[in-house]
Amino acid sequence: MPTLELVCKRLVSDSAWILKCLLGAVLLAVPVAHFFACGYLYEIVNRARRGEELGLPEWEDWRRLFANGVAAFVLFLVFTVAPLFAGWLLTWPLRLLGAGWFAFLPLTPVLLLSLPLTAASLYLYQKREDYRDALRPWVLVRMLRAVGLRLLVPTLTVIGLFVVGLPLATFTLFIGFAVLSATYAALFHHAEVALRASRRAGQF
């Protein structure tokens, strides 16, 4: 069973992990070049989806990184940025009513669900590289239900990392997204393999 701790150990076992993440952080901070960083995260998800050993890939095949990064960024906009923006809009009436910190309660479920949903949509997209696969709501819901509360620990941990590591800006963001990408994809892959095994065994 993949866990956040196991994923982190695998990622940092690479002696060059700091340099790889620094390069990702620099690219993430530059408009247009950030697609290369997104493509790198795409590759992390793709490797975990195929059941390959978890780790940080090499920075290579830049054309493929850019193309895949565009796809990953589009899904990030749809499943993370757009829901967060909608949740933020919902806080306006509550803030006008003087609800204080309670005004931001509508953002809580969005924060907890948007990142796993983004990873799930990317996981589905990678099978045929078709956006229609990534935009199948009932399949996405089933994926989240199959993994369940195991998504909560990495999500809360990385959100905390983003807050604590804010002074390090894109370096913290890139490491956080790399850890989340690998953990989510490994969990989805584990659930998918378990489901296939149960079907072969005639349990469903």
C-alpha distance (Angstrom), angle and dihedral (degrees) to the residues before:
residue distance angle dihedral
M1 . . .
P2 3.83 . .
T3 3.79 115.4 .
L4 3.79 134.7 -176.8
E5 3.79 90.6 -109.5
L6 3.79 92.9 51.6
V7 3.80 92.5 47.7
C8 3.80 92.3 49.7
K9 3.81 91.2 50.1
R10 3.79 91.4 50.8
L11 3.80 93.5 48.2
V12 3.80 96.0 48.8
S13 3.82 92.3 43.6
D14 3.81 85.7 82.5
S15 3.81 106.2 93.4
A16 3.81 90.0 -144.7
W17 3.81 96.4 49.1
I18 3.81 94.1 114.6
L19 3.81 93.1 51.9
K20 3.82 91.8 45.9
C21 3.80 91.3 50.4
L22 3.80 92.4 44.8
L23 3.79 90.1 55.1
G24 3.80 89.5 48.4
A25 3.79 90.6 49.3
V26 3.80 92.5 51.8
L27 3.80 92.5 48.3
L28 3.80 91.4 45.9
A29 3.81 89.8 57.5
V30 3.82 94.8 54.2
P31 3.82 120.7 77.4
V32 3.83 113.2 -117.4
A33 3.81 89.8 7.0
H34 3.80 86.5 70.3
F35 3.82 87.2 75.9
F36 3.82 88.2 70.8
A37 3.81 89.8 55.2
C38 3.81 90.4 48.4
G39 3.80 89.1 49.6
Y40 3.79 89.4 54.0
L41 3.81 90.5 53.3
Y42 3.81 87.5 47.2
E43 3.80 88.9 57.7
I44 3.81 91.7 50.1
V45 3.80 89.9 55.4
N46 3.80 91.8 44.2
R47 3.79 93.4 53.8
A48 3.79 92.8 48.4
R49 3.82 90.3 46.5
R50 3.79 90.4 55.5
G51 3.80 90.7 49.6
E52 3.80 94.8 -113.0
E53 3.78 122.1 150.5
L54 3.78 111.9 -74.3
G55 3.78 115.2 -111.3
L56 3.76 145.8 111.3
P57 3.82 111.4 -73.1
E58 3.77 123.5 -138.2
W59 3.79 119.8 -92.9
E60 3.79 99.7 -108.8
D61 3.81 143.4 122.6
W62 3.80 92.1 45.3
R63 3.78 94.7 -173.1
R64 3.81 90.7 58.4
L65 3.80 91.2 44.9
F66 3.79 90.8 54.4
A67 3.83 94.8 47.6
N68 3.80 93.2 46.5
G69 3.78 90.1 43.9
V70 3.79 91.4 58.7
A71 3.82 90.1 54.0
A72 3.81 92.3 47.3
F73 3.79 91.8 48.1
V74 3.81 92.5 50.4
L75 3.80 90.4 54.4
F76 3.81 90.1 45.7
L77 3.80 89.4 55.1
V78 3.82 92.1 48.7
F79 3.80 99.6 43.9
T80 3.82 104.0 27.9
V81 3.80 113.2 19.9
A82 3.82 97.8 39.3
P83 3.85 95.2 47.8
L84 3.82 91.4 45.6
F85 3.79 90.4 50.8
A86 3.81 90.9 48.8
G87 3.81 90.7 48.5
W88 3.79 90.9 49.2
L89 3.81 90.0 52.4
L90 3.80 89.0 54.2
T91 3.80 89.8 57.9
W92 3.80 92.6 62.5
P93 3.82 97.9 80.2
L94 3.81 90.9 45.1
R95 3.80 91.7 49.9
L96 3.80 90.9 49.2
L97 3.80 87.8 53.4
G98 3.80 89.8 53.8
A99 3.80 96.4 -112.9
G100 3.81 92.1 153.0
W101 3.80 114.9 -159.9
F102 3.81 89.7 -8.2
A103 3.79 87.0 71.1
F104 3.78 89.1 74.4
L105 3.81 95.4 55.8
P106 3.84 91.9 102.1
L107 3.81 87.6 64.3
T108 3.81 93.9 57.9
P109 3.83 99.2 77.8
V110 3.79 89.5 39.7
L111 3.81 91.6 55.3
L112 3.80 92.1 47.7
L113 3.80 96.2 46.8
S114 3.79 107.1 31.0
L115 3.81 97.8 69.8
P116 3.85 95.9 46.9
L117 3.82 89.3 45.1
T118 3.79 90.9 52.1
A119 3.81 91.1 51.4
A120 3.81 91.5 46.1
S121 3.80 91.9 50.8
L122 3.81 90.9 49.3
Y123 3.81 89.9 48.3
L124 3.80 90.0 55.0
Y125 3.81 93.5 42.6
Q126 3.79 92.4 55.6
K127 3.80 94.1 61.1
R128 3.81 93.5 70.9
E129 3.82 101.4 -4.2
D130 3.79 88.6 -117.9
Y131 3.81 121.9 138.9
R132 3.80 89.8 -149.4
D133 3.80 89.1 67.2
A134 3.79 90.8 51.9
L135 3.81 92.8 51.0
R136 3.80 98.5 57.1
P137 3.82 102.6 118.4
W138 3.81 98.5 -167.9
V139 3.78 92.2 50.5
L140 3.80 90.3 49.3
V141 3.81 90.7 50.5
R142 3.80 91.4 49.9
M143 3.80 90.2 51.1
L144 3.79 92.2 52.8
R145 3.81 91.5 45.7
A146 3.81 91.4 49.3
V147 3.80 91.5 57.1
G148 3.80 95.4 33.4
L149 3.78 123.1 166.9
R150 3.80 92.0 -0.7
L151 3.81 85.8 83.3
L152 3.78 91.1 61.0
V153 3.81 99.7 70.0
P154 3.83 97.8 54.2
T155 3.81 91.0 41.3
L156 3.81 94.8 52.8
T157 3.81 92.3 40.5
V158 3.79 94.4 53.4
I159 3.81 93.3 42.8
G160 3.81 86.3 55.1
L161 3.80 89.5 48.1
F162 3.80 90.1 53.1
V163 3.81 90.8 52.3
V164 3.81 96.8 44.6
G165 3.79 94.4 40.6
L166 3.80 95.9 45.9
P167 3.84 92.9 118.7
L168 3.82 88.8 61.4
A169 3.81 89.0 55.0
T170 3.80 114.7 -177.4
F171 3.83 94.4 13.5
T172 3.80 89.9 62.9
L173 3.80 91.1 42.3
F174 3.78 93.5 51.8
I175 3.81 94.3 47.2
G176 3.80 90.6 46.1
F177 3.78 93.4 49.7
A178 3.81 91.3 45.9
V179 3.81 91.7 52.7
L180 3.80 92.5 45.0
S181 3.80 93.1 46.1
A182 3.80 92.7 52.2
T183 3.82 94.8 42.3
Y184 3.79 96.5 46.9
A185 3.81 93.6 45.4
A186 3.81 92.1 47.1
L187 3.81 90.5 50.9
F188 3.81 92.4 48.4
H189 3.80 90.7 47.6
H190 3.81 91.6 49.7
A191 3.81 91.0 50.4
E192 3.80 91.3 47.0
V193 3.81 93.0 50.7
A194 3.82 91.1 47.1
L195 3.81 90.9 50.9
R196 3.80 92.5 50.4
A197 3.80 91.0 48.6
S198 3.80 92.1 50.8
R199 3.79 91.0 49.9
R200 3.79 91.7 51.1
A201 3.80 88.8 49.6
G202 3.80 89.6 53.7
Q203 3.81 95.4 -118.2
F204 3.82 93.1 129.8
